[in-house]
Amino acid sequence: MTAASGKRLGRILVKAGVITEPQLEEAMAGAEGATLSQSLVQLGLTTEVKIAQAVADEMGLSFVDIAGYEVDAHAATALATDLCRRYSVLPIAFQDEELVVAMSDPANIFAIDDLRIVTGYEIRPVVATESDLLQAIEKYSSMQTDVEEMVGDVTGSMAKGGADEEEAVESGEESAVAKLMNLIITEAIRQGAGDIYIEPQENELRVRYRIDGVCQEVVKSPKKLHRQLISRVKIASGMDIAEKRIPQDGRFGVVLDGAPVDFRVAVLPTVQGEMCVIRLLRRSSIMMSLEDLGFLQQPLERLMDALTKPYGCILVTGPTGSGKSTTLYAAINKTNDPKTNLITVEDPVEYRLDGLSQVQVHERAGLTFAAALRSILRQDPDTVMIGEIRDKETATIAIEAALTGHLVLSTLHTNDAPSAITRLTEMGIEPFLSASAVNCVLAQRLARRLCPACKEAYTPTPEALDRIRFPYDPGNMPQLYRAKGCKKCGGIGYKGRMGIHEVMTMTESLERLAVEHASSDELGRHAVAEGMMTLRDDGFAKVKSGMTSIEEIMRVVV
């Protein structure tokens, strides 16, 4: 910021009442080597947000909180990084043939003219704080720098006639492809992503992260990079680099900042090219205890009671990505000790653990869940974990094992706990067998936790609570919390996830209903009458405690 622009800013702030004339003089005197806004903040006279809002009001522009704004990655990378740094600007969106640019000094007409000439777009300035802008510029520039470097390398090799794809990709870890892949992997780990999506579009390549269950676009690049990047992933995960017509699976592992992370990779041919999904499997997540997963006291006591029994079946149900595997591993941590023989059969084996025997399903070789289970029962196990009950044969062996002195842990895909019993019946298991074998059923979902740094308290209206059947006392309206967004949570308002649980213990009366072919609704009503907390009840209890919001519970629970 020049001396002239500093004086102009000072006049604006004094006029807006943000600072006084003496404070302006004090800041100007101490501003040597720093901008006026930096000096004001360092002296504690005001905040960056108040400065930016005053500038926006004076010039009739919008103020944008970059940390909470969904920046268009394509727009953010439309301008060279050095130009963004020079003028402290960041393009954030395309609107009506204009480029929306966040600026800390929107009065700099020379900067606006330069941006118009370089981009070819009319510039629509908005105001943002200088520190937020610098942070966002670094975030978007680091990945784009590598993308641009790689485009140059690939284009250069094409111009020279280059080697074929395999040779180009295998040219060493320092290649541009390897650098880009390493950057994508490293950023995913550091941002806490659960999945990485590498997706070819019609004219470009898109990379997205799934963070706390929600997808976020992180970069777009020319489509010419797609084949090289997918080939690099295939090499790392042990796939056939020449096969592009059928789906493939693989895995690899890295150690970052001393923490090991495993990656499960799935490549799927689509009409635009091969799509790749990389799931991050953190070892730390499987060392969690059941208490760490967000259980309330009553559901946890019910589940722990079932786990202490020497035999029977415990089923965990929910859709894909609801945390069933993590819960099973936490349950295994409770039952795993040197005195017991614990064997798992999984497809695939996601986490490799010490102290237990893990079997990988291999259907082409004939090692199915059912075949593995038959062999496992000859190994005299105390506890058996089955990754998923998919068919009648697997279900039959699992139920028989639970009836003959084994503790069986497994998963099913159902919407709630009572539906698990009817699902087994649909698979061909006699209700009297499943009723006797099943100790309890746990249904679960994953909901995002409110960011503790910025969650906002409010009092809801009775109409809003009545509409969703939220329990409350009309004479004492509850204080709830909602998402706001800050730098710590990336402007999302949520940070981390927790489980929403429904634990149905099989009592004698529920067993009788199951034998009589009762529907899942009947089983559910009876279980609630006996004290079961439904998914919705559990979620609303966590809303009342300030852990999450009503909007998040309604997003994940029907």
C-alpha positions as CSV (number, residue, x, y, z in Angstrom):
1,M,0.0,0.0,0.0
2,T,1.5,3.4,-1.0
3,A,1.7,6.4,1.2
4,A,-1.1,8.1,-0.8
5,S,-3.4,5.1,-0.4
6,G,-2.5,4.9,3.3
7,K,-3.6,8.5,3.8
8,R,-6.8,7.8,1.8
9,L,-7.5,4.8,4.0
10,G,-6.9,6.9,7.1
11,R,-9.4,9.5,6.1
12,I,-12.0,6.8,5.4
13,L,-11.5,5.2,8.8
14,V,-11.7,8.5,10.7
15,K,-14.8,9.5,8.7
16,A,-16.5,6.1,9.5
17,G,-15.6,6.5,13.2
18,V,-13.5,3.4,13.3
19,I,-10.5,5.4,14.6
20,T,-9.8,8.9,15.8
21,E,-7.4,11.5,14.4
22,P,-4.9,11.0,17.2
23,Q,-5.0,7.2,16.7
24,L,-4.4,7.7,13.0
25,E,-1.4,9.9,13.7
26,E,-0.1,7.3,16.1
27,A,-0.5,4.5,13.6
28,M,1.1,6.6,10.8
29,A,4.1,7.3,13.0
30,G,4.5,3.6,13.7
31,A,3.8,2.4,10.2
32,E,7.4,2.4,9.0
33,G,7.9,-1.0,7.1
34,A,4.2,-1.9,7.5
35,T,1.0,-0.8,5.9
36,L,-1.4,1.5,7.8
37,S,-3.9,-1.3,8.3
38,Q,-1.1,-3.6,9.7
39,S,0.0,-0.8,12.1
40,L,-3.5,-0.2,13.3
41,V,-4.1,-3.9,14.0
42,Q,-0.6,-4.3,15.7
43,L,-1.3,-1.3,18.0
44,G,-4.7,-2.9,18.9
45,L,-6.6,0.2,17.7
46,T,-9.1,-1.8,15.5
47,T,-9.4,-5.0,13.6
48,E,-8.9,-6.0,9.9
49,V,-12.5,-6.8,9.5
50,K,-13.7,-3.3,10.7
51,I,-11.1,-1.7,8.4
52,A,-12.4,-3.7,5.4
53,Q,-16.0,-3.1,6.2
54,A,-15.4,0.6,6.5
55,V,-13.7,0.7,3.1
56,A,-16.5,-1.3,1.5
57,D,-19.2,1.0,3.0
58,E,-17.4,4.1,1.8
59,M,-17.0,2.8,-1.8
60,G,-20.4,1.2,-2.0
61,L,-18.9,-2.3,-2.5
62,S,-19.6,-5.7,-0.9
63,F,-17.5,-7.0,2.0
64,V,-16.5,-10.7,1.6
65,D,-15.3,-13.0,4.4
66,I,-12.9,-15.1,2.3
67,A,-12.6,-17.7,5.0
68,G,-16.3,-18.4,4.8
69,Y,-16.7,-17.9,1.0
70,E,-17.0,-20.7,-1.5
71,V,-14.2,-19.6,-3.8
72,D,-14.5,-20.8,-7.4
73,A,-11.2,-22.7,-7.9
74,H,-11.3,-22.1,-11.6
75,A,-11.6,-18.3,-11.0
76,A,-8.9,-18.4,-8.3
77,T,-6.4,-19.8,-10.7
78,A,-7.2,-17.4,-13.5
79,L,-4.6,-14.9,-12.4
80,A,-0.8,-15.4,-12.0
81,T,0.3,-15.8,-8.4
82,D,2.9,-13.0,-8.5
83,L,0.2,-10.6,-9.8
84,C,-2.2,-11.7,-6.9
85,R,0.6,-11.1,-4.4
86,R,1.7,-7.8,-5.9
87,Y,-1.8,-6.2,-5.6
88,S,-3.1,-8.4,-2.7
89,V,-6.0,-9.6,-4.8
90,L,-7.8,-12.9,-5.5
91,P,-10.4,-13.7,-8.2
92,I,-13.2,-15.6,-6.4
93,A,-16.0,-16.0,-9.0
94,F,-17.3,-15.4,-12.5
95,Q,-20.6,-13.5,-12.6
96,D,-22.4,-12.1,-15.7
97,E,-19.3,-12.0,-17.9
98,E,-17.4,-10.3,-15.1
99,L,-14.6,-11.5,-12.9
100,V,-15.3,-10.9,-9.2
101,V,-12.0,-10.0,-7.5
102,A,-11.5,-9.7,-3.7
103,M,-9.2,-6.8,-3.0
104,S,-7.8,-5.2,0.2
105,D,-7.5,-1.8,-1.6
106,P,-10.3,-1.5,-4.2
107,A,-9.4,2.2,-4.7
108,N,-6.2,1.1,-6.6
109,I,-7.5,1.8,-10.1
110,F,-4.1,0.9,-11.6
111,A,-4.4,-2.6,-10.2
112,I,-8.0,-2.9,-11.6
113,D,-6.8,-1.8,-15.1
114,D,-4.0,-4.3,-15.1
115,L,-6.3,-7.1,-14.1
116,R,-8.8,-6.1,-16.8
117,I,-6.0,-6.2,-19.5
118,V,-4.4,-9.5,-18.3
119,T,-7.7,-11.5,-17.8
120,G,-9.8,-9.9,-20.6
121,Y,-12.7,-9.6,-18.2
122,E,-14.5,-6.6,-16.7
123,I,-13.5,-6.5,-13.0
124,R,-16.1,-6.4,-10.2
125,P,-14.1,-5.5,-7.0
126,V,-15.2,-6.7,-3.6
127,V,-13.4,-6.0,-0.3
128,A,-11.7,-8.5,1.9
129,T,-9.1,-8.4,4.7
130,E,-5.5,-8.4,3.7
131,S,-4.5,-11.4,5.9
132,D,-7.3,-13.5,4.6
133,L,-6.4,-12.6,1.0
134,L,-2.7,-13.5,1.5
135,Q,-3.7,-16.8,3.2
136,A,-6.1,-17.7,0.3
137,I,-3.6,-16.7,-2.4
138,E,-1.0,-19.1,-0.9
139,K,-3.7,-21.9,-0.6
140,Y,-4.7,-21.7,-4.3
141,S,-1.3,-20.8,-5.7
142,S,0.7,-23.7,-4.3
143,M,-1.2,-26.3,-6.1
144,Q,-1.7,-24.2,-9.3
145,T,2.1,-23.6,-9.5
146,D,2.7,-27.3,-9.7
147,V,-0.1,-27.8,-12.2
148,E,1.3,-25.1,-14.4
149,E,4.8,-26.6,-14.1
150,M,3.4,-30.0,-15.0
151,V,1.5,-28.6,-18.0
152,G,4.8,-27.2,-19.3
153,D,6.7,-30.4,-18.8
154,V,4.0,-32.5,-20.5
155,T,3.7,-30.1,-23.3
156,G,7.5,-30.0,-23.8
157,S,7.7,-33.8,-23.9
158,M,4.9,-34.0,-26.4
159,A,6.6,-31.4,-28.6
160,K,9.8,-33.5,-28.6
161,G,8.0,-36.6,-29.5
162,G,8.6,-37.9,-26.0
163,A,8.5,-41.5,-24.7
164,D,5.3,-43.4,-24.4
165,E,3.0,-42.9,-21.4
166,E,4.5,-45.6,-19.2
167,E,8.1,-44.4,-19.7
168,A,7.1,-40.8,-19.2
169,V,5.4,-41.7,-15.9
170,E,8.2,-43.9,-14.7
171,S,10.8,-41.2,-15.3
172,G,11.5,-40.8,-11.6
173,E,10.0,-39.4,-8.4
174,E,11.1,-35.9,-9.3
175,S,8.9,-35.8,-12.4
176,A,6.1,-33.2,-12.6
177,V,3.5,-36.0,-12.4
178,A,4.9,-37.3,-9.2
179,K,5.1,-33.8,-7.7
180,L,1.5,-33.2,-8.5
181,M,0.4,-36.5,-7.0
182,N,2.5,-35.9,-3.9
183,L,1.0,-32.5,-3.5
184,I,-2.6,-33.8,-3.8
185,I,-1.9,-36.6,-1.3
186,T,-0.1,-34.3,1.2
187,E,-2.8,-31.6,1.1
188,A,-5.5,-34.2,1.5
189,I,-3.8,-35.6,4.7
190,R,-3.2,-32.1,6.1
191,Q,-6.7,-30.9,5.4
192,G,-8.2,-34.0,7.1
193,A,-9.9,-35.4,3.9
194,G,-11.5,-38.8,3.9
195,D,-11.6,-39.3,0.1
196,I,-9.8,-37.9,-2.9
197,Y,-11.7,-37.8,-6.3
198,I,-9.7,-37.5,-9.5
199,E,-12.4,-36.9,-12.1
200,P,-12.1,-36.3,-15.9
201,Q,-14.6,-33.8,-17.3
202,E,-15.2,-33.0,-20.9
203,N,-12.5,-30.4,-21.2
204,E,-10.7,-30.5,-17.8
205,L,-9.5,-32.6,-14.9
206,R,-11.2,-32.0,-11.5
207,V,-9.7,-32.9,-8.1
208,R,-12.0,-32.9,-5.1
209,Y,-11.6,-33.8,-1.4
210,R,-14.4,-35.1,0.8
211,I,-13.9,-33.4,4.2
212,D,-16.2,-34.3,7.1
213,G,-18.5,-36.0,4.6
214,V,-18.9,-33.0,2.2
215,C,-17.1,-32.7,-1.2
216,Q,-14.9,-29.6,-1.8
217,E,-13.3,-28.8,-5.2
218,V,-9.6,-28.0,-4.7
219,V,-8.2,-27.7,-8.2
220,K,-9.0,-27.8,-11.9
221,S,-6.4,-28.4,-14.5
222,P,-6.1,-29.2,-18.3
223,K,-7.4,-32.6,-19.2
224,K,-4.1,-33.5,-20.9
225,L,-2.8,-34.2,-17.4
226,H,-5.4,-36.9,-16.7
227,R,-3.7,-40.0,-18.2
228,Q,-0.3,-39.3,-16.7
229,L,-1.8,-38.7,-13.2
230,I,-4.0,-41.9,-13.3
231,S,-1.0,-43.9,-14.5
232,R,1.1,-42.6,-11.6
233,V,-1.7,-43.6,-9.2
234,K,-1.8,-47.1,-10.8
235,I,1.9,-47.6,-10.5
236,A,1.9,-46.5,-6.8
237,S,-1.0,-48.9,-6.0
238,G,0.1,-51.9,-7.9
239,M,-2.5,-51.9,-10.7
240,D,-2.1,-52.8,-14.4
241,I,-1.1,-49.5,-16.1
242,A,-2.1,-50.8,-19.5
243,E,-5.6,-51.9,-18.6
244,K,-8.1,-49.1,-19.1
245,R,-11.3,-51.0,-19.8
246,I,-12.2,-52.6,-16.5
247,P,-12.4,-51.4,-12.8
248,Q,-9.2,-52.0,-10.7
249,D,-8.5,-51.8,-7.0
250,G,-5.2,-51.3,-5.2
251,R,-3.6,-49.7,-2.1
252,F,-0.4,-47.9,-1.0
253,G,0.8,-46.2,2.1
254,V,2.8,-43.1,3.1
255,V,4.2,-41.6,6.3
256,L,3.7,-37.8,6.7
257,D,4.9,-35.9,9.7
258,G,5.6,-39.2,11.5
259,A,2.0,-40.5,11.1
260,P,1.4,-43.5,8.7
261,V,-1.6,-43.2,6.4
262,D,-2.9,-46.0,4.1
263,F,-4.7,-45.4,0.8
264,R,-7.3,-47.6,-0.8
265,V,-7.6,-46.9,-4.5
266,A,-10.4,-47.7,-6.9
267,V,-10.2,-46.8,-10.6
268,L,-13.4,-46.9,-12.7
269,P,-13.7,-46.4,-16.5
270,T,-16.2,-43.7,-17.4
271,V,-17.2,-42.1,-20.8
272,Q,-14.8,-39.2,-20.1
273,G,-11.9,-41.4,-19.1
274,E,-10.8,-43.3,-15.9
275,M,-12.1,-41.9,-12.6
276,C,-10.1,-42.5,-9.5
277,V,-11.3,-42.5,-5.9
278,I,-8.6,-42.7,-3.2
279,R,-9.8,-43.4,0.4
280,L,-7.6,-42.3,3.2
281,L,-7.3,-44.8,6.0
282,R,-5.7,-43.3,9.1
283,R,-4.3,-45.8,11.6
284,S,-5.2,-43.4,14.4
285,S,-8.9,-43.7,13.6
286,I,-9.0,-47.4,14.4
287,M,-7.3,-47.0,17.7
288,M,-10.3,-45.0,19.0
289,S,-12.4,-46.4,21.8
290,L,-16.1,-46.6,21.7
291,E,-16.3,-43.7,24.1
292,D,-14.5,-41.5,21.6
293,L,-17.1,-42.1,18.9
294,G,-19.7,-39.8,20.3
295,F,-21.9,-42.4,22.1
296,L,-24.4,-41.1,24.7
297,Q,-24.4,-43.0,28.0
298,Q,-27.5,-45.1,27.4
299,P,-26.7,-46.5,23.9
300,L,-23.1,-47.1,25.0
301,E,-24.2,-49.1,28.1
302,R,-26.5,-51.3,25.8
303,L,-23.7,-51.9,23.4
304,M,-21.1,-52.7,26.1
305,D,-23.5,-55.2,27.7
306,A,-23.8,-57.0,24.4
307,L,-20.0,-57.0,23.9
308,T,-19.4,-58.6,27.3
309,K,-21.5,-61.7,26.4
310,P,-19.4,-64.7,25.2
311,Y,-21.5,-65.5,22.2
312,G,-24.2,-64.0,20.0
313,C,-24.3,-61.6,17.1
314,I,-23.8,-57.9,17.1
315,L,-24.8,-56.1,13.9
316,V,-23.8,-52.6,12.8
317,T,-26.1,-51.1,10.2
318,G,-26.1,-47.9,8.1
319,P,-25.3,-46.7,4.5
320,T,-21.9,-46.6,2.9
321,G,-19.6,-44.1,4.7
322,S,-21.5,-44.0,8.0
323,G,-18.5,-45.2,10.0
324,K,-19.6,-48.9,10.5
325,S,-16.0,-50.2,10.0
326,T,-14.6,-47.7,12.5
327,T,-17.2,-48.8,15.1
328,L,-16.4,-52.5,14.5
329,Y,-12.7,-51.9,15.0
330,A,-13.4,-50.0,18.2
331,A,-15.5,-52.9,19.4
332,I,-12.6,-55.3,18.5
333,N,-10.3,-53.1,20.5
334,K,-12.6,-53.8,23.5
335,T,-12.6,-57.6,23.0
336,N,-9.0,-58.1,21.6
337,D,-6.6,-59.5,24.2
338,P,-4.0,-62.3,24.2
339,K,-6.5,-64.7,25.9
340,T,-8.9,-64.7,23.0
341,N,-8.6,-66.0,19.4
342,L,-10.0,-63.2,17.2
343,I,-10.3,-63.6,13.4
344,T,-11.7,-61.2,10.8
345,V,-12.8,-61.7,7.2
346,E,-13.0,-58.5,5.2
347,D,-13.3,-57.2,1.6
348,P,-11.0,-55.4,1.5
349,V,-8.8,-55.5,4.7
350,E,-8.8,-51.7,5.2
351,Y,-6.7,-51.6,8.4
352,R,-4.0,-54.1,9.3
353,L,-3.9,-54.7,13.0
354,D,-1.5,-56.5,15.4
355,G,-2.9,-59.3,17.6
356,L,-5.5,-60.7,15.3
357,S,-5.8,-62.8,12.1
358,Q,-7.3,-61.0,9.2
359,V,-8.5,-62.8,6.0
360,Q,-8.9,-60.9,2.7
361,V,-11.8,-62.1,0.5
362,H,-10.8,-63.1,-3.0
363,E,-13.9,-64.1,-4.9
364,R,-12.1,-64.9,-8.2
365,A,-10.0,-67.5,-6.3
366,G,-13.1,-68.9,-4.6
367,L,-12.4,-67.3,-1.2
368,T,-15.8,-65.8,-0.5
369,F,-17.2,-64.6,2.8
370,A,-19.0,-67.9,3.2
371,A,-16.0,-70.1,2.3
372,A,-13.7,-68.1,4.6
373,L,-16.2,-68.4,7.4
374,R,-16.4,-72.2,7.1
375,S,-12.7,-72.4,7.4
376,I,-12.5,-69.9,10.2
377,L,-14.9,-71.9,12.4
378,R,-12.4,-74.8,12.2
379,Q,-9.8,-72.5,13.8
380,D,-11.6,-72.4,17.1
381,P,-12.1,-68.6,17.2
382,D,-13.7,-66.8,20.2
383,T,-14.7,-63.7,18.2
384,V,-15.3,-63.4,14.5
385,M,-15.7,-60.2,12.6
386,I,-17.3,-60.4,9.2
387,G,-16.9,-57.3,7.1
388,E,-20.4,-57.5,5.6
389,I,-23.3,-60.0,5.5
390,R,-24.2,-59.9,1.8
391,D,-26.1,-63.1,1.0
392,K,-28.0,-66.0,2.5
393,E,-25.0,-68.4,2.7
394,T,-22.9,-65.9,4.7
395,A,-25.8,-64.9,6.9
396,T,-26.6,-68.6,7.7
397,I,-23.0,-69.4,8.7
398,A,-22.8,-66.2,10.8
399,I,-26.1,-66.9,12.6
400,E,-25.1,-70.6,13.2
401,A,-21.7,-69.4,14.6
402,A,-23.4,-67.0,17.0
403,L,-25.7,-69.9,18.2
404,T,-22.8,-72.2,18.8
405,G,-20.7,-70.2,21.2
406,H,-19.0,-67.5,19.1
407,L,-19.2,-63.8,19.4
408,V,-19.9,-62.5,15.8
409,L,-19.5,-58.9,14.8
410,S,-20.8,-57.8,11.3
411,T,-22.5,-55.1,9.2
412,L,-25.6,-54.9,7.2
413,H,-27.0,-52.2,4.9
414,T,-30.3,-51.1,6.5
415,N,-31.7,-47.7,7.4
416,D,-32.3,-48.4,11.1
417,A,-31.8,-51.0,13.7
418,P,-35.2,-52.8,13.6
419,S,-34.9,-53.3,9.8
420,A,-31.9,-55.6,10.4
421,I,-34.1,-58.4,11.7
422,T,-36.5,-58.2,8.7
423,R,-33.5,-57.9,6.3
424,L,-32.1,-61.3,7.6
425,T,-35.6,-62.8,7.1
426,E,-35.6,-61.5,3.5
427,M,-32.2,-63.2,3.0
428,G,-33.8,-66.5,3.9
429,I,-32.9,-66.8,7.6
430,E,-35.7,-68.2,9.8
431,P,-36.9,-65.5,12.2
432,F,-36.6,-67.9,15.2
433,L,-32.9,-68.3,14.4
434,S,-32.0,-64.6,14.0
435,A,-34.1,-63.7,17.0
436,S,-32.1,-66.1,19.2
437,A,-28.7,-65.3,17.7
438,V,-28.8,-61.5,17.6
439,N,-27.8,-59.8,20.9
440,C,-28.2,-56.2,19.6
441,V,-28.3,-54.1,16.5
442,L,-26.5,-50.7,16.3
443,A,-27.7,-48.3,13.5
444,Q,-25.5,-45.2,13.0
445,R,-24.9,-42.2,10.9
446,L,-22.1,-39.6,10.9
447,A,-22.9,-35.9,11.6
448,R,-20.5,-33.0,11.5
449,R,-19.5,-31.3,14.8
450,L,-20.0,-27.6,15.2
451,C,-16.8,-25.7,15.2
452,P,-16.2,-24.8,18.9
453,A,-14.4,-21.6,18.0
454,C,-17.3,-20.0,16.1
455,K,-20.6,-21.8,16.8
456,E,-23.4,-19.3,17.3
457,A,-26.1,-19.5,20.1
458,Y,-29.7,-18.7,19.2
459,T,-33.2,-19.4,20.5
460,P,-35.4,-21.2,17.9
461,T,-39.1,-20.4,17.4
462,P,-41.7,-22.9,18.5
463,E,-42.9,-23.2,14.9
464,A,-39.5,-24.3,13.7
465,L,-39.2,-26.9,16.4
466,D,-42.8,-28.2,15.9
467,R,-42.2,-28.6,12.2
468,I,-39.4,-31.2,12.9
469,R,-40.9,-32.7,16.0
470,F,-38.1,-31.5,18.3
471,P,-38.9,-32.1,21.9
472,Y,-39.0,-28.9,24.1
473,D,-40.7,-27.3,27.0
474,P,-42.9,-24.3,25.8
475,G,-42.3,-22.5,29.1
476,N,-38.5,-22.8,28.8
477,M,-37.3,-22.5,25.2
478,P,-33.9,-24.3,24.7
479,Q,-30.8,-22.4,23.6
480,L,-29.4,-24.2,20.5
481,Y,-26.3,-23.6,18.3
482,R,-25.8,-23.2,14.6
483,A,-22.9,-23.0,12.2
484,K,-21.2,-19.6,11.5
485,G,-17.8,-20.1,10.0
486,C,-14.3,-18.9,10.9
487,K,-10.6,-19.4,9.9
488,K,-10.2,-22.4,12.1
489,C,-12.9,-24.4,10.3
490,G,-12.2,-22.9,6.8
491,G,-15.5,-20.9,6.9
492,I,-17.7,-24.0,7.0
493,G,-18.9,-23.8,10.6
494,Y,-18.1,-27.5,11.3
495,K,-15.0,-29.3,12.3
496,G,-14.8,-33.1,12.7
497,R,-17.5,-35.7,12.9
498,M,-19.3,-37.8,15.5
499,G,-21.6,-40.8,15.4
500,I,-25.4,-40.7,15.7
501,H,-26.5,-44.0,17.2
502,E,-29.5,-46.2,17.7
503,V,-29.0,-49.4,19.8
504,M,-31.7,-52.1,19.8
505,T,-31.2,-54.8,22.4
506,M,-33.0,-58.0,21.6
507,T,-35.3,-58.6,24.6
508,E,-37.6,-61.6,25.0
509,S,-40.6,-59.6,23.8
510,L,-38.8,-58.4,20.7
511,E,-37.7,-62.0,20.0
512,R,-41.4,-63.1,20.2
513,L,-42.4,-60.4,17.8
514,A,-39.6,-61.3,15.4
515,V,-40.7,-65.0,15.4
516,E,-44.2,-63.9,14.6
517,H,-42.9,-62.1,11.5
518,A,-43.6,-58.6,12.8
519,S,-42.7,-55.7,10.5
520,S,-39.7,-53.5,11.2
521,D,-42.1,-50.7,12.1
522,E,-43.7,-52.9,14.8
523,L,-40.3,-53.9,16.1
524,G,-39.3,-50.3,16.2
525,R,-42.3,-49.1,18.1
526,H,-41.9,-51.9,20.7
527,A,-38.2,-51.2,21.1
528,V,-38.9,-47.4,21.7
529,A,-41.5,-48.4,24.3
530,E,-38.7,-50.4,26.0
531,G,-36.4,-47.4,26.1
532,M,-34.5,-47.4,22.8
533,M,-33.3,-44.0,21.6
534,T,-33.9,-43.6,17.9
535,L,-31.4,-42.0,15.6
536,R,-33.5,-38.8,15.6
537,D,-33.7,-38.9,19.5
538,D,-29.9,-39.4,19.7
539,G,-29.3,-36.6,17.2
540,F,-31.6,-34.1,19.0
541,A,-29.9,-34.9,22.3
542,K,-26.6,-33.9,20.7
543,V,-28.2,-30.7,19.3
544,K,-29.4,-29.8,22.8
545,S,-25.9,-30.3,24.2
546,G,-24.4,-27.9,21.6
547,M,-22.4,-30.6,19.8
548,T,-24.1,-30.1,16.4
549,S,-27.0,-28.2,14.7
550,I,-30.5,-29.1,13.8
551,E,-29.7,-28.6,10.1
552,E,-26.9,-31.2,10.3
553,I,-29.1,-33.8,12.0
554,M,-31.9,-33.3,9.5
555,R,-29.3,-33.7,6.7
556,V,-28.2,-37.1,7.9
557,V,-31.2,-38.6,9.7
558,V,-34.6,-39.2,8.0
